[in-house]
């Protein structure tokens, strides 16, 4: 089995990733949300990662990892386990770059992500009921075929790609004082925290994860990655039982706070983004706003990455129906 590079990350790694991604990947807008800003009494900036072509920030790490392969590795292809968005990113950019892609998804992965990944030309295998089971199968498949295993979060090239988001934010919102980062395996958090604390150390980095999958909080408490209980969550893209060794090492000392959000808080944020910002996002993508709406994060100029839009239509419609109040009564958030 071949694996991607394991060199320690530095600011130059992120700068190099940004140069690689200068073609083939858009710079996503980061705009102020007037209705949310007025309601919440702080400037709320939405970093629109949902506007990538496959609808997720995961394209950053996926393309950077693919561009970091040797010619022989490209020819042999890549294998990855993913709940969906990493798979979509690899599938799309693999097709663009001529790299064969095989993805292993848990059997319960959202239909929209499975069908879109196949439509993009990747070979999709459903295996196991959890990410861990899918990852084990993906590793075995890579070992037997000679393909490169591209981990969805605990890979330096993936982390470097994800961290380019922070480089863009620092240019787009020069006065940012708080950035709220959703956490699953920790790849985005590791990249963003490394860049922010190196270039803007006074900017707070807040990690947010669902109560039903609080792996980073468990790791912070124990001082190392440990397995956390995972229950079904609207934020299926964050449903990882254990954060990565590499991602935790990079993020643990750079994060200012860790907060968790309930399923109801995530649902309310999905509805608020749809009605107040015109953005359709999945649960993981709404988690940063969920923390703010719940009064768990405050700041003066707050950036919220909308990390993905790939939500099942039936789930989205149900959330909107169950939360008609999402455009009203936000004043309680000022209590924090």
Backbone as numpy.savetxt, mean C-alpha at the origin, in Angstrom:
# Nx Ny Nz CAx CAy CAz Cx Cy Cz
16.30 -21.19 -6.70 15.46 -19.98 -6.70 16.33 -18.74 -6.70
16.01 -17.82 -7.58 16.72 -16.55 -7.61 15.91 -15.52 -6.85
16.59 -14.63 -6.19 15.91 -13.56 -5.46 16.47 -12.23 -5.90
15.71 -11.16 -5.61 16.16 -9.84 -5.97 17.23 -9.37 -5.00
17.84 -8.22 -5.30 18.98 -7.73 -4.53 18.64 -7.51 -3.07
19.64 -7.60 -2.20 19.41 -7.46 -0.77 20.26 -6.35 -0.16
20.74 -5.43 -0.98 21.58 -4.35 -0.47 20.78 -3.44 0.46
21.46 -2.87 1.43 20.81 -1.96 2.37 20.30 -0.73 1.62
19.17 -0.21 2.08 18.57 0.95 1.42 19.21 2.25 1.89
19.36 3.16 0.95 19.86 4.49 1.24 19.04 5.47 0.42
19.24 6.77 0.65 18.54 7.75 -0.17 18.86 7.58 -1.65
20.06 7.15 -1.96 20.42 6.94 -3.36 19.60 5.82 -3.98
19.24 4.80 -3.19 18.38 3.73 -3.70 17.03 4.30 -4.14
16.48 5.22 -3.35 15.19 5.82 -3.69 15.33 6.76 -4.88
16.43 7.50 -4.93 16.67 8.38 -6.08 16.84 7.57 -7.36
17.54 6.44 -7.26 17.73 5.57 -8.43 16.40 4.99 -8.88
15.56 4.60 -7.91 14.24 4.09 -8.26 13.42 5.15 -8.97
13.51 6.38 -8.48 12.76 7.44 -9.14 13.23 7.66 -10.57
14.51 7.56 -10.80 15.02 7.70 -12.16 14.50 6.57 -13.05
14.50 5.35 -12.51 13.97 4.22 -13.30 12.50 4.42 -13.65
11.75 4.97 -12.70 10.31 5.08 -12.87 9.89 6.36 -13.61
10.87 7.15 -14.03 10.56 8.40 -14.71 9.81 8.17 -16.01
10.03 7.02 -16.62 9.24 6.63 -17.79 8.47 5.37 -17.43
7.26 5.29 -17.89 6.45 4.10 -17.65 5.59 4.15 -16.40
5.71 5.23 -15.61 4.91 5.34 -14.40 4.59 6.81 -14.18
3.33 7.12 -13.95 2.94 8.52 -13.81 3.28 9.06 -12.43
3.49 10.37 -12.35 3.56 11.05 -11.06 2.12 11.36 -10.67
1.64 10.77 -9.60 0.24 10.95 -9.23 0.02 12.31 -8.57
-1.14 12.91 -8.81 -1.40 14.22 -8.19 -1.60 14.11 -6.69
-1.33 15.22 -6.02 -1.61 15.33 -4.59 -2.34 16.66 -4.41
-3.63 16.59 -4.20 -4.42 17.82 -4.17 -5.16 17.96 -2.86
-5.48 19.19 -2.52 -6.20 19.45 -1.29 -7.66 19.04 -1.48
-8.28 18.54 -0.41 -9.68 18.13 -0.43 -10.49 19.19 0.30
-11.14 20.10 -0.43 -11.78 21.24 0.22 -12.83 20.88 1.25
-13.72 19.94 0.93 -14.79 19.59 1.87 -14.24 18.98 3.15
-13.29 18.08 3.00 -12.69 17.45 4.18 -11.87 18.46 4.97
-11.17 19.33 4.29 -10.38 20.36 4.96 -11.28 21.25 5.81
-12.40 21.67 5.25 -13.32 22.53 5.98 -13.94 21.80 7.16
-14.35 20.55 6.95 -15.00 19.79 8.00 -14.08 19.46 9.16
-12.82 19.18 8.84 -11.90 18.67 9.85 -11.00 19.74 10.47
-10.98 20.92 9.90 -10.19 21.99 10.49 -8.70 21.82 10.32
-8.28 21.10 9.31 -6.86 20.96 8.97 -6.77 20.76 7.47
-5.66 21.14 6.87 -5.52 20.96 5.44 -5.31 19.47 5.14
-6.22 18.91 4.38 -6.17 17.50 4.02 -5.78 17.38 2.55
-4.65 16.73 2.32 -4.14 16.50 0.97 -4.31 15.02 0.61
-4.86 14.75 -0.55 -5.05 13.38 -1.01 -4.02 13.05 -2.08
-3.15 12.11 -1.77 -2.15 11.63 -2.74 -2.80 10.51 -3.52
-3.12 10.77 -4.79 -4.02 9.92 -5.55 -3.32 8.72 -6.20
-2.88 7.80 -5.35 -2.27 6.57 -5.84 -3.29 5.66 -6.52
-4.57 5.92 -6.28 -5.62 5.17 -6.95 -5.67 5.46 -8.45
-4.96 6.49 -8.90 -4.98 6.87 -10.31 -3.89 6.20 -11.14
-3.08 5.35 -10.53 -2.18 4.53 -11.34 -3.01 3.63 -12.25
-2.41 3.14 -13.30 -3.18 2.42 -14.32 -3.84 1.15 -13.80
-3.25 0.49 -12.82 -3.91 -0.66 -12.22 -4.58 -0.30 -10.89
-4.57 0.99 -10.55 -5.34 1.45 -9.40 -4.66 1.34 -8.07
-3.34 1.26 -8.01 -2.68 1.07 -6.72 -1.24 1.55 -6.74
-0.76 1.99 -5.57 0.65 2.38 -5.40 1.60 1.23 -5.66
1.10 0.01 -5.62 1.97 -1.16 -5.78 2.72 -1.17 -7.10
2.23 -0.41 -8.08 2.95 -0.34 -9.35 4.37 0.18 -9.17
4.58 1.06 -8.19 5.91 1.63 -7.97 6.93 0.53 -7.68
6.65 -0.26 -6.67 7.59 -1.31 -6.30 7.69 -2.40 -7.34
6.56 -2.73 -7.96 6.57 -3.79 -8.96 7.44 -3.42 -10.16
7.25 -2.22 -10.68 8.04 -1.82 -11.86 9.51 -1.66 -11.50
9.80 -1.10 -10.33 11.19 -0.95 -9.94 11.88 -2.30 -9.80
11.17 -3.27 -9.23 11.75 -4.61 -9.10 12.00 -5.24 -10.47
11.05 -5.08 -11.39 11.23 -5.65 -12.73 12.39 -4.98 -13.47
12.51 -3.67 -13.32 13.60 -2.96 -14.00 14.96 -3.25 -13.39
14.97 -3.82 -12.19 16.23 -4.15 -11.52 16.73 -5.55 -11.86
15.96 -6.31 -12.63 16.35 -7.67 -13.01 17.42 -7.64 -14.10
18.25 -8.68 -14.11 19.19 -8.87 -15.21 18.41 -9.40 -16.43
19.06 -9.42 -17.57 18.40 -9.93 -18.78 18.01 -11.40 -18.61
18.89 -12.19 -18.00 18.56 -13.60 -17.77 17.37 -13.76 -16.84
17.32 -12.94 -15.81 16.19 -12.99 -14.88 14.89 -12.59 -15.57
14.96 -11.58 -16.41 13.75 -11.18 -17.14 13.23 -12.32 -18.01
14.15 -13.01 -18.66 13.74 -14.11 -19.54 13.10 -15.24 -18.75
13.59 -15.51 -17.55 13.05 -16.59 -16.72 11.73 -16.22 -16.07
11.43 -14.93 -15.98 10.16 -14.50 -15.42 10.19 -14.34 -13.91
9.08 -13.87 -13.38 8.96 -13.65 -11.95 7.73 -14.36 -11.39
7.80 -14.64 -10.10 6.68 -15.25 -9.36 6.45 -14.40 -8.12
5.19 -14.21 -7.77 4.88 -13.45 -6.57 3.59 -13.94 -5.94
3.51 -13.83 -4.63 2.25 -14.02 -3.92 1.67 -12.65 -3.64
0.36 -12.53 -3.76 -0.25 -11.22 -3.57 -1.73 -11.36 -3.33
-2.27 -10.46 -2.47 -3.71 -10.37 -2.28 -4.37 -9.68 -3.45
-3.59 -9.11 -4.35 -4.17 -8.55 -5.55 -3.41 -7.40 -6.18
-3.12 -6.33 -5.44 -2.57 -5.13 -6.07 -1.12 -5.30 -6.51
-0.31 -6.01 -5.73 1.06 -6.30 -6.15 1.02 -7.15 -7.42
0.09 -8.09 -7.45 -0.06 -8.93 -8.64 -0.45 -8.10 -9.85
-1.38 -7.16 -9.68 -1.79 -6.31 -10.79 -0.63 -5.46 -11.30
0.14 -4.91 -10.36 1.28 -4.10 -10.77 2.30 -4.90 -11.55
2.62 -6.09 -11.07 3.57 -6.95 -11.78 3.02 -7.37 -13.14
1.73 -7.72 -13.18 1.13 -8.17 -14.44 1.19 -7.07 -15.50
0.78 -5.87 -15.12 0.77 -4.77 -16.08 2.17 -4.43 -16.56
3.08 -4.23 -15.63 4.42 -3.78 -16.02 5.24 -4.94 -16.59
4.94 -6.17 -16.17 5.58 -7.30 -16.81 5.24 -7.37 -18.28
3.97 -7.12 -18.60 3.55 -7.11 -20.00 4.24 -5.97 -20.75
4.37 -4.81 -20.11 5.02 -3.66 -20.75 6.49 -3.93 -21.03
7.13 -4.67 -20.12 8.58 -4.89 -20.19 8.96 -6.24 -20.77
7.97 -7.05 -21.11 8.25 -8.35 -21.69 8.75 -9.38 -20.69
8.31 -9.29 -19.45 8.72 -10.24 -18.40 7.52 -11.14 -18.05
7.64 -12.45 -18.20 6.55 -13.35 -17.83 6.27 -13.27 -16.32
4.99 -13.22 -15.96 4.60 -13.06 -14.56 3.62 -14.16 -14.17
3.92 -14.81 -13.04 2.99 -15.75 -12.42 2.70 -15.26 -11.01
1.42 -15.16 -10.67 1.05 -14.70 -9.34 0.21 -15.77 -8.64
0.45 -15.88 -7.35 -0.31 -16.81 -6.51 -1.15 -15.97 -5.55
-2.45 -16.15 -5.60 -3.37 -15.40 -4.76 -4.09 -16.33 -3.79
-4.45 -15.82 -2.60 -5.30 -16.61 -1.71 -6.63 -16.91 -2.38
-7.24 -18.01 -2.01 -8.48 -18.42 -2.66 -9.60 -17.40 -2.47
-9.51 -16.58 -1.43 -10.54 -15.59 -1.18 -10.24 -14.21 -1.73
-9.27 -14.09 -2.61 -8.92 -12.78 -3.19 -10.13 -12.21 -3.93
-10.30 -10.89 -3.92 -11.45 -10.27 -4.59 -11.50 -10.63 -6.08
-12.70 -10.93 -6.56 -12.88 -11.32 -7.96 -12.35 -10.26 -8.92
-12.54 -8.99 -8.55 -12.12 -7.92 -9.45 -10.61 -7.96 -9.67
-9.85 -8.32 -8.63 -8.40 -8.35 -8.76 -7.94 -9.59 -9.54
-8.61 -10.70 -9.32 -8.26 -11.93 -10.05 -8.50 -11.75 -11.55
-9.70 -11.28 -11.90 -10.06 -11.16 -13.31 -9.20 -10.12 -14.02
-8.91 -9.01 -13.36 -8.09 -7.98 -13.99 -6.66 -8.46 -14.19
-6.14 -9.21 -13.22 -4.77 -9.70 -13.33 -4.65 -10.65 -14.52
-5.62 -11.53 -14.68 -5.60 -12.45 -15.81 -5.74 -11.69 -17.13
-6.58 -10.66 -17.14 -6.77 -9.88 -18.36 -5.49 -9.17 -18.78
-4.64 -8.88 -17.81 -3.37 -8.21 -18.11 -2.30 -9.18 -18.61
-2.61 -10.46 -18.62 -1.70 -11.43 -19.21 -0.91 -12.28 -18.25
-1.12 -12.10 -16.95 -0.38 -12.92 -15.98 -1.05 -14.28 -15.81
-0.25 -15.24 -15.43 -0.77 -16.54 -15.02 -1.14 -16.44 -13.55
-2.40 -16.72 -13.22 -2.89 -16.58 -11.84 -3.22 -17.95 -11.27
-2.64 -18.24 -10.12 -2.93 -19.47 -9.39 -3.56 -19.11 -8.06
-4.66 -19.76 -7.71 -5.29 -19.57 -6.41 -4.85 -20.70 -5.50
-4.23 -20.35 -4.38 -3.70 -21.38 -3.50 -3.74 -20.90 -2.06
-4.39 -21.68 -1.20 -4.40 -21.39 0.22 -5.44 -20.36 0.61
-5.72 -20.31 1.89 -6.72 -19.38 2.41 -6.10 -18.09 2.93
-4.78 -17.99 2.94 -4.11 -16.82 3.51 -2.93 -16.42 2.64
-2.43 -15.21 2.90 -1.23 -14.76 2.19 -0.05 -15.68 2.48
0.09 -16.11 3.75 1.22 -16.97 4.11 1.24 -18.24 3.27
0.07 -18.86 3.09 0.00 -20.09 2.30 0.35 -19.80 0.84
-0.12 -18.68 0.33 0.20 -18.30 -1.05 1.68 -18.02 -1.22
2.27 -17.37 -0.23 3.70 -17.05 -0.31 4.55 -18.31 -0.29
4.20 -19.27 0.54 4.93 -20.54 0.59 4.89 -21.24 -0.76
3.70 -21.25 -1.37 3.55 -21.89 -2.67 4.33 -21.14 -3.75
4.31 -19.81 -3.68 5.05 -19.01 -4.66 6.54 -19.27 -4.56
7.05 -19.37 -3.34 8.48 -19.64 -3.15 8.86 -21.00 -3.72
8.00 -22.00 -3.49 8.28 -23.33 -4.03 8.24 -23.33 -5.56
7.30 -22.58 -6.11 7.19 -22.49 -7.57 8.41 -21.82 -8.17
8.88 -20.75 -7.53 10.08 -20.08 -8.03 11.28 -21.01 -7.97
11.38 -21.77 -6.88 12.52 -22.69 -6.73 12.53 -23.75 -7.81
11.34 -24.20 -8.21 11.27 -25.29 -9.18 11.41 -24.81 -10.62
11.17 -23.54 -10.87 11.20 -23.03 -12.25 12.39 -22.13 -12.56
13.10 -21.66 -11.52 14.20 -20.74 -11.75 13.77 -19.30 -11.92
12.49 -19.03 -11.70 12.00 -17.66 -11.78 12.46 -16.87 -10.56
12.38 -15.55 -10.65 12.72 -14.68 -9.53 11.49 -14.46 -8.67
11.62 -14.69 -7.38 10.53 -14.43 -6.44 10.56 -12.95 -6.06
9.49 -12.24 -6.34 9.38 -10.82 -5.99 8.40 -10.69 -4.84
8.94 -10.54 -3.64 8.10 -10.43 -2.45 7.28 -9.15 -2.53
6.02 -9.17 -2.11 5.18 -7.97 -2.24 5.56 -6.82 -1.32
6.33 -7.08 -0.27 6.73 -5.96 0.59 8.13 -6.08 1.15
8.63 -7.27 1.45 9.92 -7.39 2.13 11.07 -7.58 1.14
11.14 -6.71 0.18 12.12 -6.77 -0.89 12.69 -5.36 -1.07
14.00 -5.19 -1.10 14.57 -3.84 -1.16 14.19 -3.06 -2.40
14.08 -3.73 -3.55 13.71 -3.02 -4.76 12.24 -2.58 -4.72
11.42 -3.40 -4.10 10.01 -3.03 -3.93 9.89 -1.85 -2.96
10.60 -1.92 -1.84 10.56 -0.83 -0.86 11.06 0.48 -1.49
12.15 0.39 -2.25 12.69 1.60 -2.89 11.68 2.21 -3.85
10.98 1.35 -4.59 9.95 1.87 -5.48 8.82 2.54 -4.73
8.36 1.90 -3.66 7.26 2.50 -2.88 7.68 3.84 -2.27
8.93 3.96 -1.87 9.39 5.18 -1.25 9.42 6.38 -2.17
9.33 6.15 -3.49 9.30 7.30 -4.41 8.04 8.13 -4.19
7.01 7.53 -3.61 5.82 8.30 -3.26 6.19 9.48 -2.36
7.04 9.24 -1.38 7.42 10.30 -0.45 8.23 11.39 -1.14
9.08 11.02 -2.08 9.83 12.03 -2.82 8.89 12.97 -3.57
7.83 12.41 -4.13 6.84 13.24 -4.83 6.10 14.14 -3.85
5.69 13.58 -2.72 4.93 14.35 -1.74 5.72 15.55 -1.26
6.99 15.38 -0.99 7.79 16.48 -0.47 7.90 17.63 -1.47
7.80 17.34 -2.75 7.77 18.39 -3.76 6.38 18.99 -3.91
5.36 18.15 -3.79 4.00 18.60 -4.04 3.40 19.37 -2.86
3.78 19.00 -1.65 3.25 19.64 -0.44 4.44 20.05 0.43
5.10 21.15 0.12 6.32 21.52 0.85 6.12 21.72 2.34
4.88 22.08 2.75 4.66 22.33 4.18 4.01 21.15 4.90
4.07 19.96 4.31 3.48 18.79 4.97 4.09 18.61 6.36
3.24 18.40 7.35 3.75 18.13 8.70 3.35 16.76 9.22
2.44 16.08 8.49 2.00 14.75 8.90 1.65 13.95 7.66
2.13 12.72 7.59 1.71 11.80 6.54 1.25 10.52 7.20
0.09 10.05 6.79 -0.54 8.87 7.40 -0.43 7.72 6.40
0.21 6.64 6.81 0.56 5.57 5.87 -0.12 4.25 6.26
-0.98 3.70 5.40 -1.57 2.39 5.68 -0.49 1.30 5.69
-0.67 0.32 6.59 0.33 -0.74 6.76 -0.30 -2.11 6.60
0.29 -2.90 5.73 -0.02 -4.32 5.64 1.26 -5.07 6.01
2.08 -5.35 4.99 3.38 -5.95 5.24 4.45 -4.93 5.58
4.18 -3.65 5.28 5.10 -2.59 5.69 5.99 -2.03 4.61
5.84 -2.45 3.37 6.72 -1.96 2.32 6.59 -0.47 2.07
5.34 0.01 1.97 5.12 1.44 1.77 5.60 2.23 2.98
5.27 1.76 4.16 5.69 2.46 5.38 7.21 2.55 5.46
7.89 1.46 5.19 9.36 1.45 5.26 9.96 2.45 4.29
9.45 2.48 3.07 9.99 3.41 2.08 9.68 4.85 2.42
8.43 5.13 2.77 8.03 6.50 3.07 8.74 7.01 4.31
8.78 6.21 5.37 9.41 6.65 6.61 10.90 6.93 6.42
11.58 6.08 5.65 13.01 6.28 5.41 13.26 7.60 4.70
12.47 7.87 3.66 12.65 9.10 2.89 12.28 10.33 3.71
11.13 10.29 4.35 10.64 11.46 5.09 11.60 11.83 6.22
12.01 10.85 7.00 12.86 11.17 8.15 14.28 11.59 7.74
14.69 11.20 6.54 16.00 11.65 6.05 15.94 13.08 5.52
14.83 13.43 4.87 14.74 14.72 4.20 13.88 15.74 4.95
12.94 15.29 5.78 12.08 16.20 6.53 11.82 15.59 7.90
12.83 15.56 8.76 12.72 14.81 10.02 11.61 15.30 10.95
11.19 16.56 10.82 10.13 17.06 11.70 8.73 16.66 11.24
8.62 16.14 10.05 7.33 15.66 9.56 6.98 14.36 10.28
5.80 14.27 10.82 5.37 13.07 11.52 4.93 12.00 10.53
5.34 10.78 10.79 4.91 9.62 10.01 4.03 8.76 10.92
2.75 8.64 10.56 1.80 7.88 11.36 1.41 6.62 10.60
1.59 5.48 11.22 1.18 4.21 10.63 -0.25 3.90 11.04
-1.05 3.43 10.10 -2.43 3.04 10.41 -2.71 1.66 9.84
-3.36 0.84 10.62 -3.73 -0.50 10.17 -5.07 -0.89 10.76
-5.77 -1.84 10.13 -7.07 -2.25 10.64 -6.93 -3.00 11.96
-7.90 -2.83 12.84 -7.92 -3.60 14.09 -7.87 -5.09 13.82
-8.43 -5.50 12.69 -8.50 -6.92 12.35 -7.19 -7.48 11.79
-6.20 -6.63 11.61 -4.90 -7.10 11.10 -3.81 -6.13 11.58
-3.59 -6.11 12.88 -2.68 -5.13 13.48 -1.29 -5.72 13.68
-0.67 -6.13 12.59 0.63 -6.77 12.66 1.77 -5.84 13.02
1.72 -4.59 12.53 2.81 -3.66 12.85 2.75 -3.25 14.32
1.55 -3.03 14.84 1.42 -2.70 16.26 1.94 -3.84 17.12
1.62 -5.07 16.74 2.12 -6.23 17.50 3.64 -6.28 17.46
4.22 -5.96 16.30 5.68 -5.96 16.19 6.30 -4.86 17.04
5.68 -3.69 17.07 6.19 -2.60 17.89 6.17 -2.97 19.36
5.12 -3.62 19.79 5.01 -4.02 21.19 6.08 -5.04 21.57
6.33 -5.99 20.66 7.28 -7.07 20.93 8.72 -6.73 20.54
8.90 -5.67 19.77 10.23 -5.30 19.34 10.75 -6.10 18.16
9.90 -6.88 17.53 10.29 -7.70 16.37 9.01 -8.16 15.67
9.09 -8.53 14.41 7.91 -9.04 13.72 7.38 -10.31 14.37
6.10 -10.32 14.67 5.43 -11.49 15.23 4.11 -11.68 14.50
3.57 -12.86 14.60 2.29 -13.13 13.96 1.15 -12.51 14.78
0.26 -11.84 14.08 -0.92 -11.26 14.71 -2.17 -11.98 14.19
-3.19 -11.97 14.98 -4.46 -12.54 14.53 -5.03 -11.69 13.40
-5.51 -12.33 12.36 -6.12 -11.63 11.23 -7.54 -12.12 11.05
-8.47 -11.17 11.05 -9.87 -11.45 10.81 -10.28 -10.78 9.51
-11.40 -11.21 8.92 -11.85 -10.55 7.68 -11.97 -9.04 7.86
-11.52 -8.29 6.87 -11.52 -6.84 6.96 -11.81 -6.21 5.61
-12.47 -5.05 5.64 -12.67 -4.28 4.42 -11.34 -3.92 3.79
-10.32 -3.76 4.61 -8.98 -3.43 4.12 -8.23 -4.71 3.78
-8.75 -5.47 2.82 -8.17 -6.78 2.52 -6.73 -6.67 2.05
-6.36 -5.53 1.46 -4.99 -5.34 1.02 -4.00 -5.20 2.16
-4.51 -4.98 3.38 -3.66 -4.86 4.57 -3.71 -6.10 5.45
-4.40 -7.12 5.02 -4.62 -8.30 5.85 -3.41 -9.23 5.81
-2.34 -8.78 6.46 -1.09 -9.55 6.53 -0.83 -9.88 8.00
-0.56 -11.14 8.29 -0.41 -11.57 9.68 0.89 -11.10 10.32
1.93 -10.90 9.51 3.24 -10.54 10.08 3.97 -9.61 9.13
4.41 -8.48 9.65 5.17 -7.53 8.83 6.53 -8.13 8.50
7.17 -7.58 7.49 8.45 -8.12 7.06 9.59 -7.78 7.99
10.59 -8.62 7.99 11.80 -8.35 8.78 12.47 -7.06 8.31
12.63 -6.94 7.01 13.30 -5.77 6.45 12.45 -4.52 6.63
11.15 -4.63 6.38 10.30 -3.45 6.49 10.21 -2.97 7.94
10.14 -3.90 8.88 10.07 -3.49 10.29 11.36 -2.82 10.73
12.49 -3.38 10.30 13.78 -2.79 10.67 13.89 -1.36 10.15
13.37 -1.11 8.95 13.45 0.23 8.37 12.48 1.20 9.02
11.30 0.72 9.42 10.25 1.62 9.87 10.17 1.79 11.38
10.57 0.82 12.15 10.29 0.80 13.59 10.74 2.06 14.31
11.94 2.54 14.02 12.47 3.70 14.73 12.15 5.01 14.03
11.44 4.95 12.91 11.14 6.17 12.16 9.67 6.56 12.22
8.85 5.71 12.77 7.41 5.99 12.86 7.12 6.72 14.16
6.33 7.77 14.08 6.01 8.57 15.27 4.87 8.00 16.07
3.94 7.30 15.42 2.81 6.72 16.13 2.19 5.63 15.27
1.50 4.71 15.92 0.76 3.65 15.24 -0.67 3.68 15.76
-1.64 3.75 14.85 -3.05 3.73 15.24 -3.77 2.63 14.48
-4.84 2.16 15.07 -5.67 1.16 14.40 -7.06 1.72 14.17
-7.73 1.20 13.16 -9.08 1.65 12.81 -10.02 0.46 12.72
-11.26 0.70 13.13 -12.27 -0.35 13.12 -12.86 -0.53 11.74
-13.62 -1.59 11.56 -14.28 -1.82 10.28 -15.29 -0.71 9.97
-15.99 -0.25 10.98 -16.95 0.83 10.77 -16.24 2.12 10.38
-15.10 2.39 10.98 -14.34 3.59 10.64 -13.81 3.53 9.21
-13.37 2.35 8.78 -12.91 2.19 7.40 -14.07 2.40 6.44
-15.22 1.80 6.75 -16.39 1.94 5.88 -16.81 3.40 5.77
-16.80 4.10 6.86 -17.19 5.50 6.86 -16.24 6.33 6.00
-14.97 6.00 6.05 -13.99 6.73 5.23 -14.19 6.44 3.74
-14.50 5.20 3.39 -14.79 4.86 1.99 -15.94 5.72 1.49
-17.01 5.80 2.30 -18.18 6.58 1.90 -17.86 8.07 1.83
-17.09 8.57 2.79 -16.74 9.99 2.79 -15.91 10.37 1.57
-14.97 9.52 1.20 -14.15 9.81 0.02 -14.99 9.83 -1.25
-15.95 8.91 -1.33 -16.81 8.88 -2.51 -17.67 10.13 -2.59
-18.24 10.54 -1.47 -19.21 11.63 -1.49 -18.56 13.01 -1.40
-17.43 13.11 -0.72 -16.82 14.42 -0.51 -15.62 14.69 -1.41
-15.03 13.64 -1.97 -13.84 13.83 -2.81 -13.97 13.20 -4.19
-15.09 12.52 -4.44 -15.29 11.89 -5.74 -14.30 10.79 -6.04
-13.82 10.10 -5.00 -12.83 9.04 -5.17 -13.41 7.71 -4.73
-13.33 6.73 -5.58 -13.74 5.37 -5.23 -12.49 4.61 -4.81
-12.42 4.23 -3.53 -11.22 3.57 -3.02 -11.59 2.30 -2.27
-10.65 1.39 -2.21 -10.83 0.17 -1.43 -10.55 0.46 0.05
-10.80 -0.52 0.89 -10.64 -0.32 2.32 -9.24 0.09 2.73
-8.24 -0.55 2.14 -6.86 -0.17 2.45 -6.60 1.27 2.05
-7.14 1.68 0.91 -6.92 3.03 0.43 -7.59 4.09 1.26
-8.64 3.71 2.00 -9.38 4.66 2.83 -8.90 4.66 4.28
-7.98 3.80 4.64 -7.60 3.64 6.04 -6.95 4.89 6.63
-6.17 5.60 5.83 -5.54 6.81 6.34 -6.60 7.85 6.72
-7.58 8.05 5.86 -8.66 8.98 6.20 -9.46 8.46 7.38
-9.65 7.16 7.47 -10.40 6.59 8.59 -9.79 7.02 9.92
-8.47 7.01 10.00 -7.79 7.41 11.24 -8.04 8.88 11.55
-8.09 9.72 10.51 -8.32 11.14 10.72 -9.77 11.40 11.12
-10.72 10.80 10.41 -12.13 10.99 10.72 -12.47 10.53 12.13
-11.78 9.50 12.60 -12.03 8.97 13.94 -11.35 9.80 15.03
-10.65 10.86 14.65 -9.99 11.70 15.63 -8.72 11.13 16.19
-8.12 10.15 15.50 -6.91 9.50 16.00 -5.63 10.14 15.47
-5.77 11.00 14.48 -4.62 11.72 13.91 -5.04 13.15 13.65
-4.18 14.08 14.06 -4.40 15.48 13.73 -3.09 16.09 13.26
-3.20 17.17 12.51 -2.03 17.87 12.04 -2.45 19.19 11.43
-1.51 19.91 10.93 -1.80 21.18 10.27 -1.96 20.98 8.77
-1.02 20.23 8.18 -1.05 19.95 6.75 -0.80 18.45 6.60
-1.86 17.70 6.35 -1.84 16.24 6.46 -2.01 15.59 5.09
-1.08 14.74 4.74 -1.14 14.01 3.47 -1.66 12.60 3.72
-2.68 12.22 2.95 -3.27 10.89 3.05 -3.12 10.18 1.70
-2.29 9.16 1.61 -2.21 8.40 0.36 -3.45 7.54 0.17
-4.15 7.74 -0.93 -5.27 6.85 -1.29 -4.64 5.71 -2.07
-4.30 4.64 -1.37 -3.37 3.66 -1.91 -3.94 2.72 -2.95
-5.28 2.64 -3.08 -5.82 1.75 -4.09 -7.31 1.96 -4.30
-7.77 1.60 -5.50 -9.19 1.77 -5.84 -9.90 0.45 -6.13
-9.23 -0.67 -5.98 -9.78 -1.93 -6.48 -10.70 -2.59 -5.45
-11.87 -2.01 -5.30 -12.87 -2.51 -4.37 -13.96 -3.23 -5.15
-14.44 -4.32 -4.60 -15.55 -5.05 -5.21 -16.78 -4.13 -5.26
-17.44 -4.10 -6.39 -18.57 -3.19 -6.57 -19.68 -3.44 -5.56
-19.94 -4.71 -5.27 -21.01 -5.01 -4.31 -20.65 -4.53 -2.92
-19.39 -4.65 -2.55 -18.94 -4.16 -1.25 -19.07 -2.64 -1.20
-18.66 -1.98 -2.26 -18.73 -0.52 -2.31 -20.18 -0.03 -2.18
-21.08 -0.66 -2.91 -22.48 -0.25 -2.86 -23.08 -0.49 -1.48
-22.68 -1.59 -0.84 -23.18 -1.86 0.50 -22.68 -0.83 1.50
-21.41 -0.46 1.39 -20.84 0.54 2.30 -21.57 1.88 2.16
-21.83 2.30 0.92 -22.53 3.56 0.71 -23.94 3.51 1.29
-24.59 2.38 1.12 -25.95 2.26 1.64 -25.98 2.28 3.16
-24.96 1.71 3.78 -24.93 1.61 5.24 -24.41 2.88 5.90
-23.80 3.79 5.12 -23.22 5.00 5.70 -23.68 6.25 4.96
-24.98 6.53 4.99 -25.47 7.75 4.34 -25.05 9.01 5.07
-24.58 8.86 6.32 -24.20 10.01 7.12 -22.80 10.50 6.80
-22.11 9.90 5.86 -20.69 10.21 5.62 -20.45 11.64 5.20
-21.48 12.35 4.77 -21.29 13.75 4.38 -21.69 14.71 5.49
-22.08 14.18 6.64 -22.59 15.04 7.70 -21.91 14.71 9.02
-22.03 15.63 9.95 -21.67 15.38 11.35 -20.23 14.93 11.54
-19.29 15.66 10.95 -17.88 15.31 11.11 -17.22 16.06 12.26
-17.97 16.91 12.96 -17.36 17.76 13.95 -16.74 16.99 15.11
-17.21 15.77 15.36 -16.65 15.04 16.49 -15.18 14.75 16.33
-14.69 14.80 15.10 -13.26 14.54 14.88 -12.38 15.62 15.51
-12.97 16.79 15.79 -12.18 17.85 16.42 -11.83 17.55 17.86
-12.44 16.53 18.43 -12.21 16.24 19.85 -10.82 15.69 20.11
-10.16 15.18 19.07 -8.85 14.57 19.27 -7.81 15.61 19.64
